[in-house]
């Protein structure tokens, strides 16, 4: 599942798809990807992997109704970035975001997530659904400069021994 070559292919493919119609040039993509250590990134991806549920509720009060719906991907995934689409704050804060997930099989998936947070974290709920197509075909806005910076930061966690090293 976890192979640096597969990770590098997925990341390079995502970035390469940004050339042309999406406003990036070949040289910009090459510069953005410079310095990414895919072995270190793979360690961070493995460390941050989690089960993503289609629907969740979570409360902090005793006997709160905490619920986990179906496993959305059938494998764990690491959130690479998100894009806030809409939000509203009042008694409760609501938001719709698009999220880019890297699955354990090194495929990329975009989800739409609607969340509700009441009482500053006292009760929250999230609903996710998968957006079909490649990341560039979804409503998500991908900022490759921001994503490259985040990926480099994830590499640093491994290089600076801030996360465990996994036997992959």
C-alpha positions in Angstrom: 0.0 0.0 0.0 2.6 2.6 1.1 5.2 3.0 -1.7 7.2 6.2 -2.3 7.1 5.6 -6.0 3.3 5.5 -6.0 3.1 8.6 -3.8 5.4 10.5 -6.1 3.4 9.5 -9.2 0.1 10.6 -7.6 1.6 14.0 -6.5 3.3 14.7 -9.8 0.3 13.7 -11.8 -1.9 16.1 -9.7 0.5 18.9 -10.2 1.1 18.2 -13.8 -2.7 18.3 -14.5 -2.5 21.9 -13.3 -0.4 23.0 -16.3 -2.2 25.0 -19.0 -5.9 25.6 -18.4 -5.4 25.8 -14.6 -2.8 28.6 -14.8 0.5 26.8 -14.1 3.5 26.3 -16.4 5.8 23.3 -16.6 8.6 25.3 -15.0 6.4 26.5 -12.1 5.4 22.9 -11.4 9.0 21.7 -11.5 9.9 24.5 -9.0 7.0 23.7 -6.7 7.9 20.0 -6.5 11.6 20.7 -6.0 12.8 19.6 -2.6 9.9 17.2 -1.8 11.4 14.0 -0.2 8.9 11.4 -1.1 10.2 8.9 1.4 9.8 11.4 4.2 6.4 12.5 2.9 5.3 8.9 2.8 6.1 8.6 6.5 4.0 11.7 7.3 1.2 10.4 5.1 1.2 7.1 7.0 1.3 8.8 10.3 -1.7 11.1 9.5 -3.8 8.3 7.9 -7.3 8.0 9.4 -10.6 6.3 8.8 -12.9 8.8 7.1 -16.6 8.3 7.7 -19.5 9.4 5.6 -21.2 10.9 8.6 -20.1 11.6 12.2 -21.4 13.2 15.3 -19.3 14.1 18.3 -20.2 15.7 21.6 -18.1 16.6 24.7 -20.9 16.2 27.2 -21.3 12.9 29.1 -23.6 10.5 27.2 -23.4 12.6 24.1 -24.5 10.8 21.0 -21.2 10.0 19.3 -21.7 8.3 16.0 -19.6 7.0 13.0 -21.3 6.2 9.7 -20.0 4.0 7.0 -16.3 4.0 6.1 -16.3 6.4 3.1 -13.3 5.0 1.3 -12.9 1.4 2.5 -9.3 2.3 3.5 -7.6 5.0 5.6 -6.7 8.4 4.1 -4.7 11.5 4.8 -6.2 15.0 4.3 -3.8 16.9 2.1 -5.8 20.2 1.8 -9.2 21.7 1.9 -11.0 24.6 0.2 -13.7 26.5 2.1 -16.7 27.1 -0.2 -19.3 28.5 2.1 -19.7 29.2 5.8 -22.0 30.9 8.3 -21.6 31.6 12.0 -24.4 32.3 14.4 -25.5 30.1 17.3 -23.8 27.3 15.4 -21.0 27.5 12.8 -21.7 25.8 9.5 -19.4 25.3 6.6 -19.1 23.5 3.3 -15.6 22.6 2.3 -14.0 20.5 -0.5 -11.3 18.2 0.8 -8.4 16.5 -1.1 -7.6 13.1 0.4 -4.8 10.7 -0.4 -5.9 7.1 0.2 -3.6 4.3 1.3 -3.6 2.9 -2.2 -2.1 6.3 -3.3 -5.2 7.5 -5.2 -6.6 11.0 -4.7 -10.2 11.7 -3.9 -12.1 14.9 -3.4 -15.0 15.1 -1.0 -17.6 17.7 -0.2 -17.9 18.1 3.5 -20.8 19.9 5.3 -20.1 20.5 9.0 -22.0 22.0 11.9 -20.3 23.0 15.2 -22.4 24.0 18.2 -21.1 25.6 21.4 -17.5 26.0 20.4 -16.9 22.3 19.9 -19.4 21.0 22.4 -21.3 19.2 19.6 -20.2 18.8 16.0 -21.4 16.8 13.0 -19.9 16.2 9.6 -21.3 14.8 6.4 -19.1 13.9 3.5 -19.7 12.7 0.0 -17.2 11.8 -2.8 -17.0 14.1 -5.8 -16.5 12.1 -9.0 -13.7 12.8 -11.4 -10.2 14.0 -11.0 -9.5 16.8 -8.5 -9.3 19.4 -11.3 -12.8 18.4 -12.5 -14.5 19.1 -9.2 -15.6 22.5 -7.7 -12.5 22.5 -5.4 -10.0 25.3 -6.0 -6.5 23.9 -5.9 -3.7 26.3 -5.0 -0.6 24.3 -5.9 1.7 26.7 -4.2 -0.1 26.3 -0.9 -0.3 22.5 -1.4 3.4 22.2 -2.2 4.2 24.2 1.0 2.1 21.9 3.0 3.7 18.8 1.5 7.2 20.2 2.3 6.0 20.9 5.8 4.9 17.3 6.2 8.3 16.1 5.0 9.9 18.2 7.7 8.0 16.4 10.4 9.8 13.2 9.5 13.2 14.8 8.9 13.1 16.5 12.3 12.0 13.3 14.1 8.7 14.8 15.2 6.7 11.8 14.1 7.6 8.1 14.5 9.2 6.2 11.6 7.0 3.4 10.3 8.2 0.2 8.7 6.5 0.3 5.3 
